[in-house]
Amino acid sequence: MSRRCELTGKGPMTGNNVSHANNKTKRRFLPNLQDVTLQSDILGRSFKFRVSSAALRTVDHRGGLDQFMAKAKDIELSADALKVKKDILKAQASA
């Protein structure tokens, strides 16, 4: 399972541990990923995603999964999230 957010594409970053003696060693900064179930109002069903806590706040801020997917860039979304986005846009167009 990759350490990448399915909605924003946020992944691990690299940096240094710096000791009191100013010794530097490589380290990784991992995103805070959570397994969540998000509800789509238009499709009337729920979807399981592995998202960062920042993405979860953004989904809540924009008013839900449907509004988030409407503004999300395709390149940032995972393959599963891209399928959900296409289904949501198709349902919005027919409604």
C-alpha atoms as one frame of an Amber mdcrd trajectory, in Angstrom:
protein
   0.000   0.000   0.000   1.580   3.237  -1.091   1.839   6.200   1.235   0.023
   8.576  -1.079  -3.241  10.449  -0.605  -5.838   9.308  -3.151  -7.489  12.733
  -3.422  -4.621  15.237  -3.332  -1.614  13.131  -4.357   0.305  14.180  -1.244
   3.187  11.754  -0.614   6.360  11.331   1.446   8.936  14.121   1.535  12.595
  13.935   2.496  14.649  16.065   4.820  17.272  15.894   7.527  17.377  15.077
  11.212  19.637  17.732  12.710  21.232  16.925  16.055  22.388  19.364  18.712
  25.920  18.895  17.318  24.544  19.845  13.876  24.993  16.319  12.460  22.611
  15.719   9.579  21.058  12.362   8.696  18.407  11.688   6.071  14.801  11.107
   7.129  11.338  10.887   5.605   8.307  13.018   6.407   5.238  10.797   5.871
   1.760  12.205   5.243  -0.904  11.660   7.898  -3.066   9.123   6.021  -6.421
   7.857   7.255  -8.764   5.188   5.880 -12.132   6.926   5.554 -15.521   6.306
   3.987 -16.922   9.325   2.151 -20.556   9.620   1.103 -21.610  10.863  -2.346
 -24.968  12.662  -2.240 -25.543  12.532  -6.003 -24.723   8.834  -6.424 -26.303
   7.864  -3.110 -23.493   5.560  -2.019 -20.247   5.633  -0.085 -16.627   5.131
  -1.152 -13.561   4.082   0.830 -10.422   6.168   0.331  -7.003   6.494   1.961
  -6.653  10.256   2.364  -4.511  12.712   4.276  -6.026  14.676   7.127  -5.476
  17.867   5.106  -7.536  16.426   2.237 -10.264  15.421   4.674 -10.478  19.014
   5.926 -10.615  20.251   2.313 -13.474  17.867   1.469 -15.360  19.126   4.518
 -14.601  22.770   3.645 -15.877  22.423   0.071 -19.134  20.834   1.223 -18.665
  17.127   0.596 -17.198  14.619  -1.826 -19.266  15.748  -4.826 -18.144  19.381
  -4.632 -14.538  18.352  -3.955 -14.437  16.108  -7.027 -15.890  18.858  -9.215
 -12.835  21.064  -8.518 -10.190  18.312  -8.200  -7.478  18.024 -10.836  -7.373
  14.675 -12.647  -3.594  14.374 -12.317  -3.765  14.468  -8.492  -6.447  11.783
  -8.166  -5.763   8.051  -7.938  -7.267   5.662 -10.497 -10.134   4.718  -8.163
 -10.874   8.344  -7.303 -10.839   9.249 -11.008 -13.546   6.635 -11.700 -15.654
   8.082  -8.887 -15.172  11.599 -10.282 -16.316  10.538 -13.754 -19.404   8.839
 -12.277 -20.250  11.960 -10.249 -19.831  14.273 -13.246 -21.986  11.964 -15.388
 -24.718  11.939 -12.729 -24.561  15.747 -12.395 -24.893  16.173 -16.167 -27.951
  13.923 -16.375 -29.648  15.494 -13.338
